[in-house]
Structures are given as structure tokens and as C-alpha cells.
Amino acid sequence: MAKQNTVFKDAFNRCVRLLEQSETLPSEPELGTLLGVSRTTVRAILTRLEEIGLLTWEKRQKIVLRKPVAADYFPNEETDSLSEIIERSFMRRILAGGAEPGMQINELELAREIGAGTTSVREFLIRFSRFGLIEKRPNSHWILKGFTREFALELTEVREMFELRSAASFASLPDNHPAWAELEALEAVHRDILADIDNRYREFSELDERFHLMVQKASKNRFIIDFYDIIAIVFHYHYQWNKTDARRRNARALEEHLAYIGALRSRDPAQIEHACRQHLKSARETLLQSIN
């Protein structure tokens, strides 16, 4: 996947989210600053918005024609960074093998499967290995060491400290911050899945990852955001390891997310802390049940 294409698609999706909240767009220089892209990319975004009928654009005049719909966005997998693509492929391989201790991971095979260079895959595995969950072996092989109860308890303690801080920071974001539009869009996805929970409960794992990453980013703390890698692996993919009563468990988590989202939108610190603690307590319980 070309880096430029990924940057364009990610910035385009963020621009579409802006149209969910506002009927106008700022000037090209302001839009470039807001999205963190060049003026050339801004013009490419405006051209595509016009092509799909979201707005008309002529020089400085931009007229929004309609509200965005889901089909206007590029799929998430087309906007992911290379590291996100490697992580997803790594986790799919682990899940396919049952996530059992002793499972072998071959970095050459993983790189070939993704279509990425072995250096990028090796860098990801080395970074992930610092948590002690995988171990390097000779000849480009790695061993999955497994997850213990002690490891999970230590992780939950740190996660709760970080997320409480991030959730409090989220409430302080300005009204025009793109995170509020993203929160609204995620709320709609939660409600859609709940409305068809019997058929869509398996979609919760990836939605869970997206929601909590959005909250963590509000902290603007590089260490908290970096730590989220291991959070995503252990807390979010465990919904796929333990399939026992998955429908009921995921429905409950979706309801807790909606309460959490409502608390964030209220900006009330007490409500936010209560909803955050309640959800993280449930997540800790289900994680420990999946390990026992």
C-alpha cells in the first residue's frame, strides 16, 4: 500500500467527518492545517468530495450538498498504516492457531502474507516482544509464550490509570475537535450492531479497539498511546479467543460503551469516571475468565 495513498484516504475520511458536524468547510490553507496535509492533498480531497456529490467546489466557494453516509468513506483497512496492517495480520495468525503457548511465528512467512518487507515485520515483532509475550528464536522464528493471570492483572491496573486520565482529557476537547464527530459516528455503529446483535456480535472486537484508541488519543501523551498496542492485543482480541457466551458478553459491552459515550458527551467528570470504571471493571472480569 503506497504511503501517499494511505495519507490521502485517511485525510479524506477525516474531512468527511467534519461535514457530519458542519455545513461548511474552511479555506484550503486552514483545511490543510486542520488535516495535517499539503494543499495538493487538500485539492485532491475536494475534487473527490465533488465527484461523489457531497459538495460543489469552485475556487474559494464550497457548497455542501448533502450529509455524508457510510458509503462515502474509504474502508478502514484502506486507511491503516503499515504497522496496523502488520499487527492485524499477526493477530489473525495467532488466533487461527488458537493463541496457544509455544505456537511458532515465522517472520518470513508473515512478511510474505502481508506483502511487506521482512525488516518492517521484524521491527514490529521486536517492539511487541518487550512485553514478554513472544520470544525470539533462531532462523527468523518467534515463540508465543502465552498470557498468565499475573500478567493480566498487572496490565489491567496500568490500563485503568491511563484510560481514566485519557477520558478526563477527552471531556476537555474543544467543540470543533474532530474527535466529537468520530464519537458520534462510533455511537451510530454501536447502535446498528446492537439492533442486529444476533448476526453482528462478532464485529465488536474491532469496534472496541477503535473506540478505546480514540479515547486514549485524547491524552496527547505518546507513552499512553504507544502502550495501547499491548492493550489492543490482550484486551480486545481476547473477545475472539474465548467464544463462550460471546453474544451476551458483547451485547453487554456495547451497552456499557454507549453509557460511556453518553458520559463523554456530557463532559461531566463524575459521570465519565463512573462509566469508565464500570466498563473497565467488566473488561477485567471477562479477560480473567478467558485466561482461567
N, C-alpha and C positions, 0 to 999 in steps of 0.2 A: 504494500500500500504506500503510495507516494506521500511524503510528509506534507507537501503543499496542498494536495487534495484533501487530506485529513483536516488540516487547518481551516481550509475554506468551508468544509461541511460542518465542522464544529461551530465556527463563527456564524454560519448561515442559520443553524438551529437556534443559536442564542439570539440572533436578530429576530427570528420568527417569534420567539418567546416574548420579546419586547412588544410585539404587535398584539399579544394577548392582553397586555395591560394598558396599552396606549393606542390612540388612533393616528398618531403622528410619529415621525422619526426625526432625529436631529440632523444637522448638516453632515456632509461626508467626513470632514475632519473630526467632528465630535463623535460620529459613529465609529470611526477608526480607533479613536482613543478608548471609547467605551468597550469595544470588542477586542482591542489589543491586536489589530491587524493593519496592514498597509491600505492606502487609498485605492490601490489597484484591486485588492481583495474586496474592499467595500463596494466598488463599482460592479464587480462580478456578482456580489450578493444581491445588489439592487436589480441587476439585469435578470437574475433568476426569479426574484420576487415578482418582477413584472411578467416574466414568462408563464408563471403558474397562476397569474391573476390575482395576486394579493395586493398589488398597488400599480399605479401608473407613475412613471418617473421621467421627467424631462428637465435637465439641468438641475436647478435648485428646488424645483417643485416636485413633491412626492405626495400623491393622494392615495390613501389606503382605501381599498375597495371592499374588503370583507375581513372577517375574523379568521385566524388560522384554524385549520383542522389537522388531525393526526397525520393525514396523508401528505401534508406539506413538508413535514420534517424528513431529513435523512435518517435511516435506521441507526440505532446506537452503534451497531458493530462497524458502521462505515465512518464513525467519528472517533473511534477509540485510538489511543496511542499504541505504538508497537509494544510497550511494556504491558498495557492492558490486554492486548491480543495474546501475548505470551502467557500472562497469568491465567487467562481463560482456558487456553489450550492445556496448560499444566494441570489445572484443576479438573478439567474433563478427563484427562488421562488418569489422574488419581482416583476419581470417582468411578471410572469404568473398571478399575482394579479393586474396588471395594475399600480403598483407603486403609489397607491392612499394613501393620508394621512389617518391615522387611521388603516391601514392594520396591522393585528396581525402576529407576527412571533413567533413560538414556538420552543425554542432551543432543546427540546427533540425530536420533530419530525424532525428537521433539522439534528441532530446528527444521528438519525436512518436512514434517507435518504442517508447520506454520508457514513455511516458505520464507523463513528469516535466517540471518547469519548465525552460525554457532556462537560467535562472540556475544551477541545480544542475549541469547538463551543462557549462556554460561554466566553472564553478569547478573541476570535475574535470579538464577539458582544460588549463586554465591550470596546475593543480598538476602534471599529468603532463608538461607542456611544459618544466618546469625541468630535466628530464634531457636535453633536446636531441633527443628522438626525434620530436617533432612541432613544427610551426611555424605561428603564426597568420598568416592571410591575410585580406584584406578580405571583407566581406559574410558573416560567420559561417562562413567556411571555414577548414579546417586542412589542412596537408600532412604526410604521413608521410615523414620524412627517411631512414628505414632504419637498419639496425644494422651497424656496422663491427666488424672483428676487434679493433681497438684498444679500442673501447667495451666489448666483451665481456670482454676481458682485465682492464680496469680494474674492471669490475663483479664479476668472479669474485674478485678479490683482496679487495675490501671485503666481499663476501658471506661468504667463508671466515672472516674475522676476526670478523664479527658472529655467525655461526652457532656457531662454536666456543665463544664466550662464552655464548650462549643455551643450548646443550646442557649445558654445565657447570652453569648455573643450574638447569636442569630437574632434574638429579640431586639438588639440594638442596631440592626442594619437599617439604613435609610429606606424610605418608602419606595424609591425608584430603583433599588438594587435588584438585579436580575434574579436573585435567589427567591424573591417573593413570587415571581411568575413561575419559576421552576417548582416551588412548593405547591402552587395552585394546580399545576399540570400533574404533579405526582399524586395529589389528593384525588384528582379525577380518575387516574389509573387505579388507585386503591378501590374506589367505589365501583368501578367497572368490574374488577376481579371479584369483589365480594358479591356482586349481583349475579355472577355466574361461577360461584365458588366450586361447585362440583366438577366443573370442567377445567377451571383455570387455577386451582390452588397451587399447582406446580410452578407457576410463574412468580411465586412470592420471593424465592431466594434472590433472584436478580433485582427485583424491586426493592427488597430490603437493603441490598448493597447500595443502590442508587440513593435511597433516602438517607441512610446514615452518613454516606460520604458527603452529601450536600450539607448536612448539619455540621460535620467536622470541618469543612472548608470555611465555615463562618468564623472559626477561631483565628484564621490567618496565621496560624502557628505551624511552621514547617515540620516540626517534630511530631505534633499531633497528627497532621495529615499523612506523614510518612509512616507512622505507626499503624495507620488504618489498613495497610497492606495485610498485616497478620490478622487484624480484626476481621477483614473480609474473608480470609481463608478459613479461619476457625469458626467464627460465629455464623457466618452466612451460608457457607457451603455445608454446614452440618445439617441444615434442613434437608439436604439431599442424601446425606449419609443414612440418617435414621428416618425411614419411611413409615414407622409405626404411627398410626393416627395422624398422619400428615395433614389431612384436610382440616380436622378440628383445630389442630395446633396453628396452622397457617391462618385460618379464619380469625382465631383469637388475636394473633399478632397483627393482622390487618386492622382489626378494631382498635387495638392499642396504638397503632400508628396514626389512625385518624384522630384519636384523642390527643395524641402528641402534636399533630399538625394543628389542631384547634387551639392548643395551648400556645404554640409558637405564634400563631396569628393574633392571639390576644395580647401578646407582649407582656403578659403578667408573670413576673418572676416566680411567684409561688406556684401558679398553675403549671408553668413549664417544668419546674423542678419535680413536682409531683408526678406529672405524666412521664417524664424522662425516667425517674427512678422506678416507677411501676413497670414500664416496658423493659428496662434493663434487668430488673429482678426476674421477670418471666423468661427473658432470653438466657439468663444464667441457669435457671432451673432446667430448661429444655436442653441446654448444652450438656449439663452434667448428666441428665438422663440418657443422652445419646452416647456418652462415654462409658457409663456404668454397664 
